[in-house]
Amino acid sequence: MSLQHANPEKHGVTFGEVVVTVDLELGDCMVRAPQRGPIGPVPRRMRLNSLDEIRGAYQIQSGLARRAPSENPHAADIARALEHAGQRLKAHQKGRRNA
C-alpha cells in the first residue's frame, strides 16, 4: 500500500464522511466511506486502479445519489470524491505526456 493510501489523515481529501487518497505515481485512488451494517455503520474501502474504473464507479455512485439518496446517504460524497480523484489523475497524466 502506498504512503498516500496508508495515511489518509495526512494525504486524504474529505467529502462529508468520505475520504479519498490519490497516488499520482501509481495512477490509483482509494475511497473510504461508512456503509450500513447490520447494527451500525461499518467502514468500506474501495480501491480503483485506473481512470476507467474511477469513471465507472462515479457513474454508479452519482446514479445512486440521484435515485435513492435515503438508501445510499454517502453516494453523493463518494461521487464527489471520485470526481476529485479523476481530475487529479487526469491532470497528472496529461502533464507527464507534455513534459
PAZAPA-4460 file (N, C-alpha, C; in steps of 0.05 Angstrom, whole numbers, plus 32768, in hexadecimal, padded with zeros to 4 digits):
% residues 99
    n_x    n_y    n_z   ca_x   ca_y   ca_z    c_x    c_y    c_z   seq   type   mol
   8011   7FE9   8000   8000   8000   8000   8012   8019   8000     1      M     A
   800B   802C   7FF0   801B   8044   7FEE   8019   8055   8006     2      S     A
   802B   8068   8009   802C   807A   8020   8012   808A   8021     3      L     A
   8008   8094   800A   7FF0   80A3   800A   7FD8   8093   8014     4      Q     A
   7FD5   807B   800B   7FBE   806A   8014   7FC1   8061   8031     5      H     A
   7FDA   805D   803A   7FDE   8054   8055   7FD9   8069   806A     6      A     A
   7FD9   8083   8062   7FD6   8099   8075   7FC1   80AC   806B     7      N     A
   7FA7   80A4   806B   7F92   80B6   8060   7F8E   80CF   8070     8      P     A
   7F95   80CE   808A   7F92   80E7   809B   7FA4   80FD   8090     9      E     A
   7FBB   80F6   8086   7FCF   810A   807D   7FCC   8110   805F    10      K     A
   7FC6   80FB   804F   7FC6   80FE   8032   7FAA   80FE   8025    11      H     A
   7F96   80FA   8035   7F7B   80F8   802A   7F6C   8113   8028    12      G     A
   7F58   8113   8017   7F46   8129   8014   7F2A   811F   801D    13      V     A
   7F1D   812F   802D   7F04   8126   8039   7EEC   8133   802C    14      T     A
   7ED8   8123   8026   7EBE   812C   801C   7EA9   8120   802E    15      F     A
   7E9E   8130   8041   7E8C   8126   8055   7E9A   8112   8066    16      G     A
   7E91   80F9   8067   7E9E   80E4   8077   7EB0   80D2   8065    17      E     A
   7EB3   80DA   804C   7EC2   80CB   8038   7EDE   80D7   8036    18      V     A
   7EF3   80C6   8035   7F0E   80CE   8032   7F1A   80C1   8019    19      V     A
   7F27   80D0   8008   7F33   80C5   7FF0   7F51   80CC   7FF1    20      V     A
   7F61   80B8   7FEA   7F7E   80BC   7FE7   7F85   80B5   7FCA    21      T     A
   7F97   80C4   7FBE   7F9F   80C1   7FA3   7FBD   80BC   7FA2    22      V     A
   7FC6   80A7   7F94   7FE2   80A3   7F90   7FE8   80A9   7F72    23      D     A
   7FF3   80C0   7F6D   7FF7   80C8   7F52   800B   80B7   7F43    24      L     A
   801F   80AD   7F50   8033   809C   7F43   8028   8081   7F3B    25      E     A
   8018   8075   7F4D   800B   805B   7F46   7FF3   805E   7F34    26      L     A
   7FE7   8076   7F34   7FD0   807B   7F24   7FB7   806F   7F2F    27      G     A
   7FB5   806E   7F4A   7F9D   8062   7F56   7F93   8074   7F6D    28      D     A
   7F7C   806C   7F78   7F70   807A   7F8F   7F63   8066   7FA1    29      C     A
   7F60   806F   7FBA   7F52   805E   7FCE   7F3D   8070   7FDB    30      M     A
   7F24   8066   7FDC   7F0E   8074   7FE8   7F06   8065   8001    31      V     A
   7F04   8074   8017   7EFB   8068   8031   7EE0   8076   8038    32      R     A
   7ECC   8066   803D   7EB2   8071   8043   7EA3   805E   8057    33      A     A
   7E92   806A   8068   7E82   8058   8079   7E6C   804B   8068    34      P     A
   7E65   8033   8070   7E50   8024   8063   7E3E   8018   8078    35      Q     A
   7E24   8015   8071   7E11   800A   8084   7E19   7FED   808A    36      R     A
   7E1A   7FE7   80A4   7E1F   7FCC   80AC   7E07   7FC1   80BB    37      G     A
   7E08   7FA8   80C4   7DF1   7F9D   80D2   7DE9   7FAB   80EC    38      P     A
   7DFD   7FB7   80F9   7DF7   7FC5   8113   7DFB   7FE3   8110    39      I     A
   7E0F   7FEB   8101   7E16   8007   80FE   7E29   800A   80E6    40      G     A
   7E34   8021   80E2   7E46   8025   80CC   7E5F   8015   80CE    41      P     A
   7E69   800B   80B8   7E82   7FFC   80B6   7E93   800A   80A1    42      V     A
   7EAE   800A   80A4   7EBF   8016   8091   7EBF   8007   8076    43      P     A
   7EC0   8015   8061   7EC2   8009   8046   7EDA   8016   8038    44      R     A
   7EEA   8005   802B   7F01   800F   801C   7EFE   8006   7FFF    45      R     A
   7F03   8018   7FED   7F01   8011   7FD0   7F1A   801C   7FC3    46      M     A
   7F2A   800A   7FB6   7F42   8013   7FA8   7F3D   8010   7F8A    47      R     A
   7F41   8026   7F7C   7F3D   8027   7F5F   7F58   802B   7F51    48      L     A
   7F5E   801B   7F3E   7F79   801A   7F33   7F7D   8029   7F19    49      N     A
   7F69   8036   7F0E   7F6C   8044   7EF5   7F56   8059   7EF2    50      S     A
   7F5B   806B   7EDF   7F46   807F   7ED9   7F2C   8073   7ED0    51      L     A
   7F2E   805D   7EC1   7F16   804F   7EB7   7F06   8044   7ECF    52      D     A
   7F13   8038   7EE2   7F05   802E   7EFA   7EF9   8045   7F0A    53      E     A
   7F07   805B   7F0C   7EFD   8072   7F1B   7EE4   807D   7F0D    54      I     A
   7EE5   8080   7EF2   7ECE   8089   7EE3   7EB6   8077   7EE7    55      R     A
   7EBA   805D   7EE6   7EA4   804B   7EEA   7E98   804C   7F05    56      G     A
   7EA9   804E   7F1A   7E9F   8050   7F35   7E91   806B   7F39    57      A     A
   7E9B   8080   7F2D   7E8E   809A   7F2F   7E72   8099   7F23    58      Y     A
   7E6E   808C   7F0C   7E54   808A   7F00   7E40   807B   7F12    59      Q     A
   7E4A   8066   7F1E   7E39   8056   7F30   7E31   8067   7F49    60      I     A
   7E45   8073   7F55   7E3F   8082   7F6E   7E2E   809B   7F69    61      Q     A
   7E33   80A9   7F53   7E22   80C0   7F4D   7E05   80B7   7F47    62      S     A
   7E02   80A0   7F3A   7DE7   8096   7F35   7DD9   808E   7F4F    63      G     A
   7DE8   8081   7F61   7DDC   807A   7F7B   7DD4   8093   7F8B    64      L     A
   7DE5   80A7   7F89   7DDF   80C0   7F98   7DC5   80CD   7F8D    65      A     A
   7DC0   80CB   7F73   7DA8   80D8   7F68   7D90   80C7   7F6D    66      R     A
   7D92   80AC   7F6A   7D7A   809B   7F6B   7D72   8094   7F87    67      R     A
   7D84   808F   7F99   7D7D   8085   7FB3   7D8F   8091   7FC9    68      A     A
   7D8F   80AB   7FCD   7DA1   80B7   7FE0   7D9D   80AE   7FFD    69      P     A
   7D84   80A7   8004   7D7F   809D   801F   7D8B   8081   8024    70      S     A
   7D8C   8071   800F   7D97   8056   8011   7DB6   8057   800F    71      E     A
   7DC1   806B   8002   7DDD   806E   7FFE   7DE6   808A   8007    72      N     A
   7DE7   808F   8021   7DEB   80AB   802A   7E07   80B6   8024    73      P     A
   7E1A   80A5   801D   7E35   80AE   8018   7E3C   80AE   7FFA    74      H     A
   7E29   80A6   7FE9   7E2F   80A3   7FCD   7E37   80BE   7FC0    75      A     A
   7E2A   80D4   7FC7   7E32   80ED   7FBB   7E4E   80F6   7FC4    76      A     A
   7E55   80F1   7FDD   7E70   80F7   7FE6   7E85   80E5   7FD8    77      D     A
   7E7E   80CC   7FD5   7E90   80B9   7FC7   7E94   80C3   7FAA    78      I     A
   7E7E   80CB   7F9D   7E80   80D5   7F81   7E92   80EE   7F80    79      A     A
   7E8F   8100   7F93   7EA0   8118   7F93   7EBE   8110   7F98    80      R     A
   7EC2   80FD   7FA9   7EDE   80F3   7FAE   7EEA   80E7   7F95    81      A     A
   7EDA   80D7   7F87   7EE3   80CA   7F6E   7EE9   80DF   7F59    82      L     A
   7ED8   80F3   7F57   7EDC   8109   7F44   7EF7   8117   7F4A    83      E     A
   7EFC   811D   7F63   7F15   8129   7F6B   7F2D   8118   7F63    84      H     A
   7F2B   80FE   7F6A   7F41   80EC   7F63   7F46   80EA   7F45    85      A     A
   7F31   80E8   7F36   7F33   80E7   7F19   7F3F   8100   7F0D    86      G     A
   7F38   8117   7F17   7F43   8130   7F0D   7F61   8132   7F13    87      Q     A
   7F69   812A   7F2C   7F85   812B   7F33   7F96   8117   7F22    88      R     A
   7F8B   80FF   7F1E   7F9A   80EB   7F0F   7F9C   80F4   7EF1    89      L     A
   7F86   80FE   7EE6   7F86   8107   7ECA   7F9A   811D   7EC6    90      K     A
   7F9A   8131   7ED8   7FAD   8147   7ED6   7FC9   813E   7ED8    91      A     A
   7FCF   812B   7EEA   7FEA   8121   7EEE   7FF3   8112   7ED5    92      H     A
   7FE1   8101   7ECA   7FE9   80F2   7EB2   7FED   8104   7E9A    93      Q     A
   7FDC   8118   7E97   7FDF   812C   7E82   7FF9   813B   7E84    94      K     A
   8001   8143   7E9D   801A   8151   7EA2   8032   813F   7E9B    95      G     A
   8030   8126   7EA1   8047   8113   7E9A   804A   8110   7E7D    96      R     A
   8034   8110   7E6D   8036   810D   7E50   8042   8126   7E44    97      R     A
   803C   813E   7E50   8046   8157   7E45   8063   815D   7E4D    98      N     A
   806D   814F   7E60   8088   8154   7E6A   809E   8149   7E58    99      A     A
***
